[in-house]
Amino acid sequence: MRFYFLYFLILLVGLVSCDQKIGYDLSALSSPIIFKGDSLTAYRDPAVLYHEGSIYMYFTLVEIEADGSVFSYTAYSRSDNLIDWEEPIKITPRDQSLNYCSPGNVIRYGDEWILCLQTYPRPGHNISEPTRYGNQDARVFIMRSSDLVEWSTPELLKVKGNEVPKEGMGRMIDPYLLKDKDNPEKWWCFYKQNGASMSYSRDLKDWTYFGRTEAGENVTVLVREDTYWMIHSPKNGIGIKQSKDLKHWEDWGDLITLGQANWDWAKGRLTAATVVDLRQTEGIQKYLMFFHGSGPMTEEEGDFDRNASIGIAWSDDLTNWEWPDKSIK
């Protein structure tokens, strides 16, 4: 009996030791690539949430089918160490007239989770055609969940106001939700339309249009030191703007391109970055940036619906960025 007890104790200690090694350790990452695209697949537009020790990543998954038809989905994966990721699971339907994709972020609202995303309609799109972008019917939506896994049917965000019909809202993509830094009952939605447009709501149902600023795509907005920090994507690379009041914005810092000059997988374009503040998370203690890179061709040349990969980098100050193994091409 004593022998079995000792054996069990040794086994238990070993399991605990393994668990301790599995946690977050950025130095253990061997590549800047999280999900690698190929000739039939693209991984784009990451949105990231850290919750109860796990990192949930929601992203655009583009698949080219046997007949060349191209479909976009919103999918998700989870990791407990940034190295091992669960097999991606699609949470939106197969429908070229919708193509729900480009999740912006996940927020906690009341007793549920809210994920914002967009449609990207491309009816009948085939990879044999020139690169085609989403049509004028693209709109922004939210989905609801109690567990970050099962999600409700998407709901349209009428960010131009209830009096504006869906047909009159105009093309809009890349939503991002943020609680006001001074009023916890007020929520903002940023979205790509004439630069970065902004609307606000107190219930995520009734919205008031606020204004716009010159900016690129895939906006993320953080609050730091009583200032709004906007991370956005111009034609190539990542830019940062800052504002005290959401009306007056100033460019801040240099264009961020990370290791693009040496990355064939991101040679065509580096874009769609989201930044999460995990400076207080053990094993991370950094700002984490997730982004996608496409290449070696440009998106216009064909690496839009394929050969797009999600990558990772990190920083202490949003200025100086590091990433795994700088020798990776």
N, C-alpha and C positions, 0 to 999 in steps of 0.2 A: 504493500500500500504506500509506504514511504517513497519507494522508487517512482511510482506513478505520480505522486504528488510533486516530487522534484522535477520530473519530466514535464508535467503540466506548467509548473512555475517557470522553467527555462523557456518553454514554448511561448508563454505569455509575455515574458520579458522581451523575447525576440520579436514578437508581433508589435509590441509597443515601440521598440527601437526602430522597426521598419516604418511605423506610422510617423515617427518623429523625423525620419529622413524624407518622407513624402511631401512635407509642407512646402511653402513658397520659398524659393531660393533662386533669385534671378541669375546668379552665377552658374547655375546648373543648366540653363538653356543653351543649347548647342547651335541653334539657328534662329535668325530673325523671322522665319516663316512659321506661322501657326497652321494655316490651311493652304495647301499648294494647289493651284489651278492647273489645268492641262488643256488639251485640244478640244475637249468636250465639256469642260466645266470651268466656271468662274466663281470665285468667292469675293464678295465685295461688301462695302458699307457696314463695317462692324459697329454694333452697339453693345456696351458692356455694363454689367451690374455685378458688384461684389455683395454677396449675401450669405451670412452664416457659414463663413469659411470657404465658400465656393464662388468661382467666377462663372457667370452665365454670359455667353456671347450669342447675340442675335445678329443675323447678317443676311445679305442677299445671296442666294444660291441660284446660279444660272446653269441650266442643263440643256445640252443640244441632243435631241433625240435622233433615232436612226435615220429618219427621213429628212433631217436637217432642221426641223422645227425647233424654235428656241423658246423656252419657258423660264420665267423668273419666279422664285419663291422667297418667302421669309423662312429661315430655318434657325435652329439654335443648337448649341452644344454647351457642355459644362465641364469644368476642370477644377481640381483641387490643388493643382501645383503648376499650372501653365505649361506643362510638358505633355501630360496625358489628357486627351480630350475625348469625350464621348462621341460616338458616331452621330453626325448631324441629323436632326429630325425636322421635317418640314411642318410648319404650322399654318400654312395658307394653301388655297386650292390651286390646281393646275388649270389656268385660264388665261390665255393671251390677251383677252380683252380687259383683264384686271392686272395680272402680274404684281400682286402685293409684294413690296420689297423695300429696301433702304430704311430699315428701322433706325430711329433716331436715338431713343433711350428708353429706359424703364423707370417709372417713378412709383412711389407708394402714395396712394390716395385713399384715405379712409381705411377700409379693411380689405382693399384689393390692390393688385398691381395693374399698372397701365403701361402698355407698350404703344408708342406712336410709330407710324409707318406710312407708306404712300402706295398709290397704284402707279403702274408704268405701262399703260396699254400699248401693245404692239400687235394688233390682230394679224394673223397670218404670217408673222415674221419667220423667215428662214435664213439660215446661216449662209446660204448661197448668195444672198443679197448684200449690197453695201451695208455698212453699219447703220442701223436705224434706232433712233432714240424714241422715248415715250411720247405719245401724241398729246394734243391739247386737252384731253380728258383726264390727265393725271391730277389727282387730288390727295389730300392728307387725311388720315384716319387714326383711330385708336382701337386697341383690343384690350380686353380685361381678363384677369386671371387671379385665382386664389393661391396658386402654387408655382407659378413661373413655367409651368409645363403645358397645361391645358388652357387654351385661349378661346375667347368668345369670337363671334362673328364681328368683323370690322365695322366700326361706326364712323360715319363721315364727320369731320370737324368743320363746321361752318365758320371758319376763322375770319371771314369778311362780314359776318353778321347774319342773323337769321333772316333778314329781309332780302338778302342776296341769294337767288336760287343757285343750285349747284352748277347749272349751265353758264351762269354769269360770273363765277368765281375766278376764272382764268386758270391757266396751267400752274400748278404748284407741286413741289417735291421737297423731300428731305426735312421732315418736321423734327423739332426738338422741344421738349417740355421742361420748364424751369419754374421753381417757386420764387416769387419775388423776394429779394434780400431784405426788404423793409416791412413787407406785409405778408405774413404766412398764409393768408386766405386768398391771395391773388396768384394766379398762374399765368405764365407766358408760353406762347407757342411761337417759335421761330421757324420759318420755312423759306425755301428758295422761290422767290418771285420778285423780279425787279431788284436783284441783290438779295439781301436778307430782310424779309418782311417780318413784322411782329404784331401779334394780337394778344389780348389778355382776357381772362375769364376767372370767375370765382366758383364755378361749378363744372368746368370742362364741357359745358353744353352751350351756354350763351356767351358769344365772343364779341369783342369790340376791336376793330382794326386800330392800330396805334401808329404805325409808320414803317420806315425802311431805312436801310443804310447800305452803302456799297460794300459788297462782300461776295465771296465765292459760294461753293456748295457745302453740303453736309456740315452744317453749323453745330458745334458744341459750345455751350456757355457755362462757365464756372463762376462761382463767387469766391473771391479771395481779397482779404483786406478791404472790405466794403466797396469792392470794384467788380464789375462784370468783365469777364475775360472771354472773348469770343475766339474760338479756334475754327477756322474755315479753310476751304479748299479753292484756291483760284485755278487757273488753267493747269498748273502743275505745282506741286509742293503744298506746304501748309503755312498759312498766315495766321497772325494773332492781332486782334484789335481789343481795345479796352474802353470802358465807359463807366461813369458814375450813375447815369440816369437813363440809359437806354436810348437817349435822343442824340447825344453827341459822342461820336466814336472816333478814336485815334488809332492809327496803325502802331503796333508795338513790336520791336525786335526785327530780326531778319527772316527772310523766307526760309522755311525748314524743308530740307530735302533728304536728310539722314544720309544713308549710304547709297543713294540712287545712282551716283556716278559709277559705282562698281557693281551694281546689281542688275544682271540681265533680266531677272524676273520682274523688275520694276522700271526698266529702261524706258518703256513707252509713256508711263505716267505714274506718279506717286500722289495719292489723293485720299479723300474721304476719311480723314483722321477723326477719331473720338478720343478724348482724354478723360481719365477718371483719376480722382485724387485719392490715392491709397497711401498717403504718407504716414498714416497712423496704423497701418496694417502690418502685423509682424511678418517678417520675411520679405516684405515688399518695400514699404516705407519710401515710396516714390510716386510721382505722377506716372501713370502708365498710358502710353499712346498705342492705340490699335488703328491700323490703316490698311488700305489695299494698294498693291502695286500691280501694274499690268505690263506685259512685255514678253519678248523683246520688241514686238511691233507696237506702234501707237494704237490707240483705240480706233482712230479713223482708218487705220490700215487693217484692222481686224481683231485686235486683242482687246475687245470690249466684252463680248459674250464668252470668251475663253481666255485661258492663260492669265487669269487675274488671281492673285494670292493675298491672303491677309497676313500682315506682319505686326511686329511689336517693337517698341522702343520705350525708354524711360528717362526721367529727368528729376532733378531736385528743385529746379527753378523755372521750368518751361523755356529755358534758353539753351542750356547745354544738354544734349541728348546722347544716350548710349544705347547699344543694342547687342545681341549675342553674336559672337564670332564675326568680327569685321572682315574676315577673309572670305566669307560666303559670297559667292557670285550669283 
